[in-house]
Amino acid sequence: MGNNFEVKMNEYLPLRDVVFNTLRQAILKGELAPGERLMEIQLAQKLGVSRTPIREAIRKLELEGLVLMIPRRGAEVARISEKSLKDVLEVRRSLEELAIELACQRMTEEDMQALEEAQKAFKAAIEQGDAMKRDDLGALAAADVKVHEVIYGSTHNKRLVQILNNLREQMYRFRLEYIKDEDKRQILQLEHEKILAALRLRHMAEAKAVARGHIDNQEITVLKNLKERKEV
């Protein structure tokens, strides 16, 4: 079991919700790996809580599809499936295209400067990440997320940003699966650059096409990784 996560108390939330959020984030970020067993006693000791909130959290995570209950084995982190990937990316394509369309219409000079800075930070993260191991990919993933967050913010549509941020959390496992492939990082950087250039020129159709291809490439790569894993 990974040791990179801990419970963060919140005076405004019940303990059961804090534990649920802690375990959910650990799964989404890969700190609890797909297929890893969730032992109530060990988790309770690690987080310094009783088994009751752990049990309640596992049940909620099962309803979200992040945990599976296996007969005679117990709970384990759900593995990434082709269906879950396709479902999430199907929604993301539509919402990203809407975000690109609105950003083309509404982004300010300050928004563009923020996007350029986010892209510079992402490029720097890639250059530093050539020797990264999977456990060290958090900074690179965060830099990738930041680029998209700036675009979302440039829509100046709070409800859309809220929905996309929720989807971002569901995407996290897939994002890590994608960027762990070093060969894809330069492609990812180039796609970001093309989106930025099209947004700067307000070329909506071009920006949407690049964004769509950006997501298509992610789907192709992650599906390929999943299939190769099955064949091992």
N, C-alpha and C positions, 0 to 999 in steps of 0.2 A: 504494500500500500504506500502511495506517495506521501511525502512529508512536507509538501510545499503549501499546504493550506491550513488555515486555522479559523476558528469561529470569531467573528467580530460582533461584539454585542451592540445592540441598538436599543436605546431606552424607549423608543417609540413602537417597537415591534415585540410581540410575544416571543418567547424563547423558541417555540416550535417553528416560527417563521424564519428566525435567524438561522437556525440549524438547516432548514430546508434551503434557504438561499445560499448558505455556505456550501452545502453538498452539490447543489445545482451548478454553481459557478465552478466548483472543482471538476465536475464532469465536463462541462462545456469547454473548459480550458485544457482538458486532457490531464489534469493533475490526478484524477481517478480515471484510469485507462479503460477503453472498451474491453469488456470481458472480465474486468476485475471484480472479484467478489466483495460484497459489502457486508462486513461482519459487524453486527450491532455492538457487540462488546468492545471491539477494537476501536470503532468509530466513537463510541461514547467516551472511552478513555482518552482518545486523542483530542476530542473537542471539550472535554471536561464537563460533560452533561450526563444525564441519566439515559437509559435505553429508550424511554418513552418518546421523546422528541425525535430520536433517530428513527424509530419505527414509523412514526407518523410521516416524517420526511420521505422515507423510502416509499411509502404508499403513494404519496403525492407525485413523486418522481416516476413511479410506475405509470400513473395516469397520463403524464406528459410524454411517455414513451422513452424516457431516458434511462429507465431501469427495467429489467426483466426479472420475473420470479420464476426460477427453475425448480421443478419438482425434485425433492431430495437433495437439493443443492443450496437453495435460498436465493437471495437477491444478488444480481450482478449488473454492472454498467452495460447498458445496451450497446451493441456494436453498431457502427455506422452502416446503414443499409442503402441500397440503390434507391429504394422507394422514398426514404426520408430525404435523401439528397435531392432527388428530382422534384419532390413536392416543395421544398424550401426554395430551390433555385427558380422554379416556375413562378413563384410569387415574387421573388427578388427581381427577375427580369422586368416584370411589368412596373414595379415600384421604382426601380432604378431609372427606367426610361422616363417615367413621369418626373422624377427628381431632376434628371438632365434637362428635360423640356422646360421646367419651371426655372431652373438655375440659369439657363440661356436667356430667359426673359427678364430675370429679376436680380441676378448677382451684381453686386456693387464692385467698385474698384478695391475696396477693403476686402471683400470676399475673395477676389482674384489674388490679391497679395497673400492672403491666408492660405489659399490653395497652393500657390507657388512655394510657400514656406513648408507646407506639409509634404509636398512632393520632394523638396530638397532633403527633408528629414528622412523620408522613405528611401531615397537613393543612398543616403549615408548609412542607413540601417542595413541595406543590402550589402554595401561594401564591407561593413563590419561583420556581416553574418556569413561570410563564405565558409568559415570553419565551425559554424554553429551546430550543436547537437539538437535533437528534438526538444530536450528540456529547456533549451535556451532561446526558443523561438518567440517567446512572449513579446520582446521589444520589437521584433520585425513585424509581428502580427499587429501590434498596437500602432505602428507607423502606417501600416496599410489601412487599418480602420480609420485613422485620422484623416487620410486623404478623402475617403468617402464621407466622413462626417462633415467635412468642410463643404462638400458639394450639397449634402442634405441641408445644411444650415443656410446655404445660398438660395434655397427655395423660399425661405421666409414663410414657410407653412409649418406651424408648430405641430399640427396633428400628423402630417406626413412624417416629420422628423421622429415623432414618438413611435409611430408604427415601424419605421425603418430601424430604429434603435432596438426595438424588441426583436425584430428579425435578425439583426446583427448578432444578438446573443445566441440565437438558434444556429447561426452560421459559423460560430467560432470553431467548432470541431472540424468543419469542412475547410475553413481557412487554414488552420494548422496543417491539415493533411496536404493541402496544396503547396504551401510555402516551404514545407520540409524538402520538397524536390528542388534542389539547387538550380537545375537546368531551366526551371520555369520562372525564376526570380527576375531575370533580365527581361523576359517577355512581359512579366507583370509591370515592371518599371516602364517599358516602352508603351504599353497600353495606357498607363496613367498619363504619360507625356502626351499621347495623342488626344486623350480626353481633355486634358488641360488646354492644349492648343486649339481644339475645336470650340471649347467654351470661351476662350479668349476672343475668338473671332465671331462668336455667336452663331456658329454653324451647327444648328440643332440636329439635323439629319445625320451628319457625320459623327457628332458626339454620341448620339443614341446608338448608331451602328457599332462604334468602337466599344461602348459599354456592353452591348449585347454580346459581342464577340468575346469580351473580357470574361463574362459569366459562362459562356459556352466552353471556353478553354478550361475554366475551373472544373466544370462538370466532367469534361472528357478526361482530365488528368486524375481526378479523384475516383471516378468509376474504374479507370485503368488500374489504379492502386488497389482498389477493393477486389477486383477480379484476380489480380496477381496474388493477393494475400490468400484468397480462397484456394488457389491452385498449389500453394506451398504445402 
